[in-house]
Amino acid sequence: MYILEGNIGAGKSTFLRLLSENMPSIGISLEPVHNWQKEVYGQSLLANFYQEPRRWAYTFETMTMICRIQEHLAEQWNTKRMRVIERSIYSGHYCFARNSYERGFMNSLEWQLYRAWFDLLVVGKCMPPHGFIYLHVDPEIAYERIRKRNRYAEKAISLAYLKQIHERHQEFLIEKKDILPELQNIPVLTLDCNEEFETNEKNLAAHLHAVQEFLNNTFIPRDTPFNPSQKTHGLL
């Protein structure tokens, strides 16, 4: 299992679609955004979060964590084919939830509760991926792409917020700052996606070649249960 990461507006869904079209041997799994974009009890959690982050951050981040854990557990033992999934429990924690806490969208109690759930449900149960594929995009470019696609739930996203999420991705995937020990040595392929790649055949070919080489060099079939060598409880 590999995980595709990147800021909002980086082009993750488009990249996975093109990956599937050009490398059909690879299975893909899109982020289940419908779970938090659709109206639940008459409300869209995603839209609520962007409009009132201090009210909705804990609810939203807990909901997304549950969905991502379910997906991760279903995918981690899928050995029939190489898989790439969109976003993860890890970026949910280290990029989005952590940013919500650092920006005051979650209070200390909510952050401790969120971390407790993460520790209980993820640590020692969710197997780390073979690698991360990081679509690196400048926040300004991501912001322009979001404006162009004009999704209702994203209308309240600010450039300042995208800059914050960009910094969290850099800390998580490039600096590997304060992350679980079992993630420290997971390889990361960083692709510069500032330039458009959907209709630019040269850019797309370069990205696909880089992905293929990355998969060839890092994929190791798994046929034994996950058993972390280090106790990680409480290190979050």
Secondary structure by P-SEA (a helix, b strand, c coil): cbbbbbccccaaaaaaaaaaaacccbbbbcccccccccccccccaaaaaaacccccaaaaaaaaaaaaaaaaaacccccccccccccccccccccaaaaaaaaccccaaaaaaaaaaaaaccccccccccbbbbbcccaaaaaaaaaaacccccccccaaaaaaaaaaaaacccccccccccccccbbbbbbccccccccaaaaaaaaaaaaaaaaacbbbbcccccccccccccc
